[in-house]
């Protein structure tokens, strides 16, 4: 049995992995789908204290209190920032990192540094809620409906998305254990249309190690292609 922790991207909660988690659990695996502070069912906790560091701490706390080890830690989109920080701070608990059409930061980078046009577009449509700058209101995403096209899926997605504190996207990731972090195997599962915008050398290394898959679908691949995503995650567990 493998242990998966699936971290959502901006404006999403753990709910976005329902379809993938169902498949993984049916195959006998342990699956955790945390929601980060301030979004989804935890949106009532919105405050100016929410940043990237807090979201990293959210997941580290899950690993600690659930006593999880040898974890396959996956992150979607902004979740790539989070899982990189988690692996840096809890290296001994992580067996594999999986980037799901995700940011792949290095020390000193923020998501705004990695994706400046998208983050600038999101911020231009942001607003202040309870004194907190939030972005990615449903229907105002830089990628319309996160690449979801099925009307029923769009309705379901829109009903659950919540605005995201902008501070999370602006804070730079600070790594403390880069040598240990670099030894954790990585798998990259990306949407085909994003390949030209990604680090070619990083993807080439992943491909050479048999740890790269692309799926021809929209950005929210865990919603639009859950079977394909789950199959890749199962292959990751199988080595």
C-alpha positions in Angstrom: 0.0 0.0 0.0 1.3 3.4 -0.9 0.5 6.7 0.9 -0.5 9.6 -1.2 -0.9 13.2 -0.1 -2.5 15.3 -2.9 -2.1 19.1 -2.5 -4.4 21.4 -4.4 -3.5 24.5 -6.3 -4.7 28.1 -5.9 -8.4 28.7 -5.1 -9.0 24.9 -5.0 -9.5 22.6 -1.9 -9.0 19.0 -1.4 -12.3 18.4 -3.0 -10.7 18.8 -6.5 -9.1 15.4 -6.1 -12.3 13.4 -5.4 -12.2 11.5 -8.6 -8.5 10.7 -8.5 -8.7 9.7 -4.8 -11.6 7.4 -5.4 -9.5 5.4 -8.0 -6.4 5.3 -5.8 -8.4 4.1 -2.7 -10.1 1.5 -4.8 -6.6 0.1 -5.6 -5.9 -0.2 -1.9 -3.9 2.9 -1.2 -4.0 5.5 1.6 -4.9 8.9 0.2 -5.0 12.3 2.0 -6.4 15.4 0.2 -5.8 18.4 2.6 -7.3 21.8 2.0 -4.9 24.7 2.7 -5.9 27.4 5.2 -8.1 30.1 3.8 -9.7 28.4 0.9 -12.4 25.8 0.3 -14.0 24.5 3.5 -11.3 26.5 5.4 -12.2 29.8 3.7 -13.7 31.0 7.0 -10.1 31.2 8.3 -9.1 33.9 5.8 -6.6 36.3 7.3 -3.6 38.4 6.5 -1.4 35.8 8.2 -1.9 33.3 5.3 1.1 33.0 3.1 3.2 30.2 1.4 5.0 29.4 4.6 1.6 28.7 6.4 0.5 26.4 3.6 3.7 24.5 3.8 3.2 24.2 7.5 -0.4 23.0 6.9 1.0 19.9 5.0 3.9 19.3 7.4 1.5 19.2 10.2 -0.6 16.6 8.4 2.4 14.4 7.8 3.4 14.7 11.5 0.0 14.2 13.1 -1.0 11.4 10.8 2.4 9.8 11.2 3.0 9.5 7.5 6.3 8.3 6.0 7.5 7.4 2.5 4.8 9.6 1.1 4.1 10.2 -2.5 3.5 14.0 -2.3 1.7 15.5 -5.3 0.9 19.1 -5.9 -1.1 20.8 -8.6 -0.3 24.3 -10.0 0.5 26.5 -7.0 0.7 23.3 -5.0 4.1 22.7 -6.6 5.4 25.6 -4.5 3.9 24.0 -1.4 5.2 20.5 -1.9 8.7 21.7 -2.7 8.7 23.6 0.7 7.2 20.6 2.5 9.8 18.2 1.1 12.5 20.7 2.1 11.2 20.8 5.7 10.1 17.2 6.1 12.6 15.4 3.9 12.6 12.2 6.0 8.9 11.7 5.4 8.8 12.1 1.6 9.5 9.2 -0.8 8.5 10.8 -4.1 7.5 14.2 -5.4 4.9 14.5 -8.2 4.3 17.8 -10.0 0.8 17.9 -11.6 1.0 20.7 -14.2 2.7 22.5 -11.3 5.2 25.2 -10.5 8.7 23.8 -10.0 10.4 26.5 -8.0 14.0 26.9 -6.9 15.2 28.7 -3.8 14.2 32.4 -3.8 11.3 32.1 -6.3 7.7 33.0 -5.8 4.8 31.9 -8.0 4.6 35.5 -9.3 8.3 35.1 -10.4 7.6 31.9 -12.2 4.3 32.9 -13.9 4.3 36.7 -14.1 1.7 37.2 -16.8 -0.8 34.9 -15.1 -0.3 36.4 -11.6 -0.4 39.9 -12.9 -3.7 39.2 -14.7 -5.1 37.6 -11.6 -4.0 40.5 -9.4 -5.5 43.1 -11.7 -8.9 41.4 -11.1 -8.4 40.9 -7.3 -10.2 42.6 -4.5 -9.9 43.2 -0.7 -12.1 40.9 1.4 -12.0 41.4 5.2 -8.8 43.3 4.8 -7.1 40.6 2.8 -6.0 40.9 -0.9 -7.5 37.9 -2.7 -7.4 36.8 -6.3 -8.7 34.1 -8.5 -12.4 34.7 -7.9 -14.5 32.1 -9.7 -15.0 33.2 -13.3 -12.0 35.6 -13.2 -9.2 33.1 -13.6 -6.3 33.8 -16.0 -7.1 30.4 -17.5 -10.9 30.3 -18.0 -12.4 27.6 -15.8 -8.9 26.2 -15.4 -9.2 24.5 -18.8 -12.4 22.6 -17.8 -14.8 22.5 -20.7 -17.7 20.1 -19.8 -20.7 22.3 -18.6 -21.5 20.0 -15.7 -17.9 20.0 -14.5 -17.7 23.8 -14.9 -20.8 24.2 -12.7 -19.4 21.8 -10.1 -16.0 23.6 -10.2 -17.5 27.1 -9.9 -19.6 26.1 -7.0 -16.6 25.1 -4.9 -13.8 27.6 -6.0 -12.9 30.3 -3.4 -10.7 33.3 -3.8 -7.1 32.9 -2.7 -4.9 35.2 -0.6 -2.4 36.9 -3.0 0.3 36.9 -0.4 0.8 33.1 -1.0 1.7 33.8 -4.6 4.0 36.7 -3.9 6.1 35.2 -1.1 9.4 33.7 -2.1 10.2 30.1 -1.3 13.2 29.7 1.0 14.8 26.3 1.0 16.9 25.1 3.9 17.9 21.5 2.9 18.5 21.7 -0.8 21.0 18.8 -0.9 18.5 16.4 0.8 15.7 17.7 -1.3 17.5 17.1 -4.5 17.8 13.4 -3.6 14.0 12.9 -3.6 12.8 11.3 -6.9 10.5 13.6 -8.9 7.8 12.8 -11.4 6.3 15.4 -13.7 2.8 15.0 -15.1 2.0 18.0 -17.3 -0.7 19.2 -19.7 0.6 18.8 -23.3 0.0 22.5 -24.2 2.2 23.7 -21.3 5.3 21.8 -22.3 6.8 24.7 -24.4 6.7 27.0 -21.3 8.5 24.6 -19.0 12.1 24.0 -18.1 13.2 21.8 -21.0 16.3 20.5 -19.1 14.1 19.5 -16.1 11.6 17.6 -18.3 14.4 16.0 -20.2 15.9 14.6 -17.0 12.5 13.4 -15.9 11.8 11.7 -19.3 15.2 10.0 -19.2 14.4 8.6 -15.8 10.9 7.4 -16.9 9.3 10.0 -14.7 7.5 12.2 -17.2 4.0 12.0 -18.7 2.0 14.5 -20.6 -1.8 14.5 -20.8 -3.6 16.4 -23.6 -6.2 18.1 -21.5 -6.9 21.4 -19.5 -5.0 22.7 -16.5 -7.3 21.0 -14.0 -6.2 17.6 -15.2 -7.3 15.9 -12.0 -10.9 16.9 -12.9 -10.9 16.4 -16.7 -8.7 13.3 -16.8 -8.8 11.6 -13.4 -8.2 8.1 -14.8 -5.1 9.2 -16.6 -3.8 11.1 -13.6 -4.5 8.1 -11.3 -2.8 5.7 -13.7 0.4 7.9 -13.6 0.3 8.1 -9.8 -0.2 4.3 -9.6 2.8 3.8 -11.9 4.8 6.1 -9.6 4.1 3.9 -6.6 5.0 0.8 -8.6 8.4 2.3 -9.4 
